Amino acid sequence: MEPQNNTRVSEFVLLRFSQTQELQKFLFLVFLFVYITTVVGNLLIMVTVTFDSRLHTPMYFLLCNLAVIDPCTSPKMLVDFLSENKIISYQGRMAQIFLFHLLGGGTVFFLSVMAYDRYIAISRPLHYVTIMNTQLCVGLVVAAWLGGFLHSVVQLGLMLPLPFCGPNVLDNFYCDVPHVLRLACTETSLLEFVMISSSGMLVLIWFILLLISYTIILVMLRSHSGQARRKAASTCTTHIIVVSMIFIPCIYVYSWPFTCFRMDKAVSISYTVMTPMLNPMIYTLRNQEMQLALKRLGRHLVICNGVNFK
């Protein structure tokens, strides 16, 4: 259908969480704390995995790559808390959508690769090192990033032809396909169907497949010895928790027509702000190897500081 008029919107306004300036400053401090916790937690995972030779295994190599993604989601929101006018340009909006789906798609593929890694470790423990060799691990990481890139390009390709001639107010703190699609001044029913099919249903099916995969892995653990079974079960449970925290909000957002719900901002906060902060906590608090590695890193730092002090 033809657009309603020829006026092209060049800027978009992101609505505040609150109209009260004092509350805005308080929320800034809260989310700044969350973001610092996210960055520190994920940096700690990357540093620990990098410098502890006992963690130079495929699972921790993949976890280290996943930790690169988490801190990239919130900086723009923090800046907007202190800005009087929360305005984003058309180009900035498209760049944000591209980056958001690149990181989101990459996360989905990394979680899938980690599920495959656990399957090989449980089903073929004697051949695990041979199968999950360095070449395959690097190839899987490249494939995960490439998958995220292609997914992002598809989303952007569907958005670029749309005309935007007003209104230009986005009722959220960041730009994503469902929020922006509501502002297009043309019929978007077919595009919504395509988006739901390419994102919503795909995420739902992927989530179900991952849950089935981990269920199969947990069933296979019955044939393992007690200590090995408990260790592997704890690792798989951790992965299931993280997968659920990421996929369930995505299913809520993308799996039905893009109408506005009261819970939209809360759900958006859960998977763009809270989940990246909780991921490193879950991976470290439920993982004995990571806990021991962190203790070794802490002792090493204390010894180094003591030597330097002398």
Backbone torsions as a table, in degrees:
resi	resn	phi	psi	omega
1	MET	NA	158.7	-179.8
2	GLU	-79.7	146.2	174.8
3	PRO	-64.5	160.4	-174.1
4	GLN	-70.9	-36.3	175.6
5	ASN	-151.5	177.9	-173.4
6	ASN	-95.5	3.0	179.9
7	THR	-76.5	123.7	-176.6
8	ARG	-101.3	126.8	178.4
9	VAL	-74.8	128.3	-179.1
10	SER	-106.1	-14.7	179.6
11	GLU	-137.2	151.8	179.1
12	PHE	-127.5	145.5	-178.0
13	VAL	-106.0	126.6	176.1
14	LEU	-93.9	126.5	-177.8
15	LEU	-70.4	151.5	178.3
16	ARG	-75.5	162.3	168.5
17	PHE	-73.0	-32.5	180.0
18	SER	-150.9	151.9	177.2
19	GLN	-84.8	-10.3	-179.6
20	THR	-83.7	123.6	-176.5
21	GLN	-64.0	-38.4	-179.4
22	GLU	-64.0	-41.6	178.7
23	LEU	-67.0	-36.5	176.9
24	GLN	-59.4	-43.1	179.7
25	LYS	-67.0	-38.6	177.9
26	PHE	-63.7	-45.0	178.6
27	LEU	-63.5	-36.2	176.2
28	PHE	-58.6	-45.4	-179.9
29	LEU	-64.4	-41.0	179.5
30	VAL	-62.2	-50.4	-177.2
31	PHE	-73.4	-26.5	173.2
32	LEU	-64.6	-42.9	176.4
33	PHE	-60.7	-44.7	179.0
34	VAL	-60.7	-43.7	-177.7
35	TYR	-67.4	-42.4	177.7
36	ILE	-61.9	-41.2	177.2
37	THR	-61.4	-41.2	178.4
38	THR	-62.2	-48.4	-178.7
39	VAL	-63.7	-47.3	-178.2
40	VAL	-63.2	-44.5	-179.5
41	GLY	-61.6	-45.1	-178.7
42	ASN	-73.5	-35.6	174.4
43	LEU	-63.4	-38.4	178.6
44	LEU	-62.6	-40.2	176.6
45	ILE	-63.2	-46.4	-178.2
46	MET	-64.1	-43.1	-179.8
47	VAL	-66.6	-44.2	-178.7
48	THR	-62.9	-46.4	-180.0
49	VAL	-65.5	-37.2	-177.9
50	THR	-68.1	-42.9	-171.4
51	PHE	-96.5	-10.9	178.0
52	ASP	-100.8	109.8	-175.6
53	SER	-63.5	-24.3	-179.8
54	ARG	-70.6	-16.3	179.0
55	LEU	-100.1	10.2	178.6
56	HIS	-81.7	66.8	179.2
57	THR	-125.7	162.4	-178.6
58	PRO	-55.5	-41.6	-176.8
59	MET	-61.6	-43.6	-177.7
60	TYR	-77.7	-27.0	172.9
61	PHE	-63.3	-42.9	177.9
62	LEU	-68.8	-39.5	178.1
63	LEU	-62.9	-37.9	178.8
64	CYS	-63.5	-40.8	177.4
65	ASN	-67.2	-37.0	177.2
66	LEU	-65.5	-34.1	-179.9
67	ALA	-67.6	-21.5	178.2
68	VAL	-68.1	-31.3	-173.5
69	ILE	-76.4	-41.1	-168.4
70	ASP	-56.3	-42.5	-175.6
71	PRO	-74.3	2.0	-170.7
72	CYS	-93.9	8.2	-168.4
73	THR	-100.0	-21.8	-166.2
74	SER	-113.3	-10.2	-173.0
75	PRO	-55.3	-42.6	-178.2
76	LYS	-62.2	-37.9	179.6
77	MET	-64.1	-39.6	179.6
78	LEU	-63.5	-41.5	178.3
79	VAL	-62.8	-40.6	-177.4
80	ASP	-66.7	-27.8	178.8
81	PHE	-60.0	-33.3	-176.9
82	LEU	-97.6	-3.5	-178.7
83	SER	-89.2	139.8	177.7
84	GLU	-71.1	-43.2	178.5
85	ASN	-113.6	114.3	-178.1
86	LYS	-90.2	80.2	-174.3
87	ILE	-113.0	139.4	175.0
88	ILE	-129.7	136.8	-178.4
89	SER	-74.4	166.5	177.7
90	TYR	-59.4	-44.9	179.3
91	GLN	-65.3	-40.4	178.2
92	GLY	-64.9	-36.2	178.1
93	ARG	-64.1	-45.8	179.4
94	MET	-65.3	-38.5	177.8
95	ALA	-63.7	-39.3	180.0
96	GLN	-66.9	-40.9	177.3
97	ILE	-62.5	-43.7	-179.8
98	PHE	-61.5	-48.7	-178.3
99	LEU	-64.8	-41.2	-178.5
100	PHE	-61.5	-43.7	-178.7
101	HIS	-79.3	-26.9	173.3
102	LEU	-62.5	-48.6	-179.4
103	LEU	-70.4	-41.4	179.2
104	GLY	-65.1	-45.3	177.1
105	GLY	-63.5	-41.0	177.5
106	GLY	-61.0	-41.0	178.6
107	THR	-61.2	-44.7	179.5
108	VAL	-59.8	-45.2	-178.9
109	PHE	-69.5	-36.8	177.2
110	PHE	-64.3	-41.2	177.8
111	LEU	-64.0	-34.7	177.6
112	SER	-68.7	-41.8	178.3
113	VAL	-64.3	-38.6	178.2
114	MET	-65.9	-34.5	175.7
115	ALA	-66.1	-41.6	177.1
116	TYR	-62.7	-41.2	178.2
117	ASP	-59.5	-44.4	179.4
118	ARG	-67.0	-35.1	178.7
119	TYR	-63.5	-45.3	178.9
120	ILE	-64.7	-41.1	-178.2
121	ALA	-63.3	-35.1	-177.7
122	ILE	-86.1	-42.1	-173.6
123	SER	-81.2	-31.1	-178.1
124	ARG	-136.0	65.3	-175.0
125	PRO	-62.1	-33.7	-178.0
126	LEU	-72.9	-24.3	-178.9
127	HIS	-107.7	7.3	-174.1
128	TYR	-57.3	-49.8	-177.0
129	VAL	-64.1	-37.1	-179.7
130	THR	-69.2	-43.0	-178.1
131	ILE	-72.0	-50.9	-178.2
132	MET	-88.4	59.1	-179.8
133	ASN	-78.7	173.4	-176.2
134	THR	-59.0	-41.9	-178.2
135	GLN	-61.5	-44.1	-179.8
136	LEU	-67.1	-41.9	-179.4
137	CYS	-60.9	-45.4	178.5
138	VAL	-63.4	-41.1	178.4
139	GLY	-62.5	-39.7	179.0
140	LEU	-67.6	-38.3	177.8
141	VAL	-64.6	-45.7	178.2
142	VAL	-61.4	-41.9	179.8
143	ALA	-63.9	-38.0	179.2
144	ALA	-64.6	-45.6	178.0
145	TRP	-65.6	-39.3	178.5
146	LEU	-65.0	-39.7	177.0
147	GLY	-62.1	-43.2	176.5
148	GLY	-62.8	-39.6	179.3
149	PHE	-64.3	-46.2	-179.2
150	LEU	-65.0	-41.1	176.7
151	HIS	-59.5	-43.4	-178.9
152	SER	-66.3	-40.3	179.1
153	VAL	-62.7	-40.1	178.9
154	VAL	-62.9	-45.9	179.9
155	GLN	-61.9	-43.1	-179.5
156	LEU	-67.5	-39.4	179.2
157	GLY	-61.8	-33.0	177.9
158	LEU	-76.0	-26.5	-176.6
159	MET	-86.4	-34.5	-172.1
160	LEU	-58.0	-39.1	-178.2
161	PRO	-72.9	-11.4	-174.2
162	LEU	-70.2	138.5	175.4
163	PRO	-87.0	139.0	176.5
164	PHE	-125.9	110.5	-176.0
165	CYS	-125.6	17.5	178.6
166	GLY	109.5	145.9	0.6
167	PRO	-70.7	171.5	-176.2
168	ASN	-129.2	25.7	-178.5
169	VAL	-103.2	121.8	178.7
170	LEU	-99.9	121.4	-178.4
171	ASP	-84.9	60.4	175.7
172	ASN	-164.5	177.0	-176.8
173	PHE	-100.4	3.4	176.0
174	TYR	-153.7	168.5	-177.9
175	CYS	-98.9	127.8	172.9
176	ASP	-141.9	166.2	-173.5
177	VAL	-54.3	-50.7	-177.8
178	PRO	-59.7	-38.7	-178.1
179	HIS	-69.6	-43.4	-175.7
180	VAL	-72.9	-36.2	-177.2
181	LEU	-61.3	-30.8	179.4
182	ARG	-65.7	-20.7	-176.4
183	LEU	-93.0	-7.9	-178.4
184	ALA	-66.9	134.8	-178.0
185	CYS	-93.9	56.3	176.5
186	THR	-157.4	168.7	178.7
187	GLU	-70.3	126.1	-174.4
188	THR	-120.8	12.3	-176.6
189	SER	-59.9	-45.4	179.8
190	LEU	-64.5	-41.4	-180.0
191	LEU	-66.8	-37.8	176.0
192	GLU	-60.3	-42.2	178.7
193	PHE	-61.9	-42.8	179.0
194	VAL	-64.1	-43.5	179.7
195	MET	-63.3	-44.1	179.8
196	ILE	-63.8	-38.8	179.7
197	SER	-69.3	-41.3	-175.0
198	SER	-83.1	-23.6	-178.4
199	SER	-115.3	-58.3	-174.4
200	GLY	-62.0	-56.2	-178.2
201	MET	-67.3	-35.2	178.5
202	LEU	-63.7	-43.7	178.7
203	VAL	-64.2	-42.6	179.8
204	LEU	-62.3	-48.3	-179.8
205	ILE	-63.5	-41.9	180.0
206	TRP	-61.9	-41.9	179.5
207	PHE	-62.6	-45.0	179.4
208	ILE	-62.5	-43.2	180.0
209	LEU	-63.3	-40.3	178.4
210	LEU	-65.4	-41.4	177.8
211	LEU	-63.6	-40.8	177.2
212	ILE	-63.0	-41.3	-179.5
213	SER	-61.1	-46.6	-179.5
214	TYR	-69.6	-31.5	175.0
215	THR	-63.4	-43.8	177.5
216	ILE	-61.7	-42.3	179.7
217	ILE	-62.9	-44.0	179.9
218	LEU	-64.4	-36.8	176.6
219	VAL	-65.5	-40.0	179.4
220	MET	-64.7	-24.5	-177.9
221	LEU	-68.1	-15.6	-178.5
222	ARG	-61.7	-23.6	-178.9
223	SER	-88.1	-0.8	-178.9
224	HIS	-94.1	162.7	179.4
225	SER	-69.1	166.1	-172.6
226	GLY	-57.4	-53.9	-176.3
227	GLN	-66.3	-44.6	179.3
228	ALA	-64.0	-37.3	179.7
229	ARG	-65.8	-44.1	-179.9
230	ARG	-63.9	-41.4	180.0
231	LYS	-63.6	-47.9	-179.0
232	ALA	-67.6	-38.6	179.2
233	ALA	-64.4	-38.9	178.0
234	SER	-63.8	-42.6	178.8
235	THR	-63.4	-45.2	-179.3
236	CYS	-66.0	-38.8	178.2
237	THR	-62.6	-40.6	176.5
238	THR	-58.8	-45.7	-179.9
239	HIS	-63.6	-39.6	179.9
240	ILE	-63.8	-40.8	178.9
241	ILE	-61.4	-47.5	-178.9
242	VAL	-65.2	-43.8	178.4
243	VAL	-58.2	-44.5	-179.6
244	SER	-65.2	-41.9	-179.6
245	MET	-63.1	-30.9	-178.3
246	ILE	-87.7	-43.5	-171.6
247	PHE	-78.8	-39.0	-174.7
248	ILE	-61.2	-47.3	175.7
249	PRO	-62.3	-36.2	178.7
250	CYS	-64.3	-39.1	177.6
251	ILE	-63.6	-40.6	178.6
252	TYR	-60.3	-41.7	-174.3
253	VAL	-77.3	-41.6	-166.6
254	TYR	-105.5	-4.9	-169.2
255	SER	-96.0	4.1	173.6
256	TRP	-146.2	170.7	-176.3
257	PRO	-50.3	145.0	-170.0
258	PHE	-79.4	73.6	173.5
259	THR	-102.2	159.8	-175.1
260	CYS	-87.0	128.7	176.9
261	PHE	-120.3	154.4	-179.0
262	ARG	-62.4	-30.4	-175.3
263	MET	-82.5	-1.2	-173.4
264	ASP	-56.4	-48.5	-177.4
265	LYS	-65.8	-40.9	179.9
266	ALA	-62.9	-43.4	178.6
267	VAL	-66.2	-39.6	178.2
268	SER	-61.3	-41.8	178.2
269	ILE	-63.8	-37.9	-175.8
270	SER	-61.9	-42.6	-175.0
271	TYR	-100.5	-8.5	175.6
272	THR	-103.0	-21.6	-175.9
273	VAL	-119.9	-53.8	-173.4
274	MET	-74.5	-43.9	-178.4
275	THR	-60.9	-45.5	176.5
276	PRO	-59.2	-30.3	177.5
277	MET	-74.6	-38.9	-175.8
278	LEU	-76.8	-28.1	-177.4
279	ASN	-52.8	-54.2	-179.3
280	PRO	-63.2	-33.0	177.3
281	MET	-63.9	-45.3	-178.9
282	ILE	-64.2	-45.1	-177.8
283	TYR	-66.4	-29.8	-178.2
284	THR	-90.8	-43.4	-176.6
285	LEU	-68.7	-28.6	-179.2
286	ARG	-100.3	8.0	-176.1
287	ASN	-123.8	110.8	-176.3
288	GLN	-66.3	-36.6	179.1
289	GLU	-62.3	-41.8	178.4
290	MET	-66.6	-39.0	178.9
291	GLN	-62.4	-45.2	178.9
292	LEU	-65.2	-39.1	179.2
293	ALA	-64.7	-39.9	178.0
294	LEU	-64.4	-38.7	177.4
295	LYS	-65.1	-42.0	178.3
296	ARG	-63.6	-41.1	178.3
297	LEU	-63.8	-41.7	178.7
298	GLY	-62.7	-43.7	178.4
299	ARG	-63.5	-39.8	179.6
300	HIS	-63.2	-42.2	179.1
301	LEU	-65.9	-38.9	178.7
302	VAL	-63.8	-43.9	179.5
303	ILE	-63.4	-43.7	-180.0
304	CYS	-63.3	-41.2	178.8
305	ASN	-66.4	-37.6	177.8
306	GLY	-64.5	-40.6	178.2
307	VAL	-65.6	-44.1	179.1
308	ASN	-64.3	-35.5	-179.0
309	PHE	-66.6	-38.7	178.6
310	LYS	-67.6	NA	NA
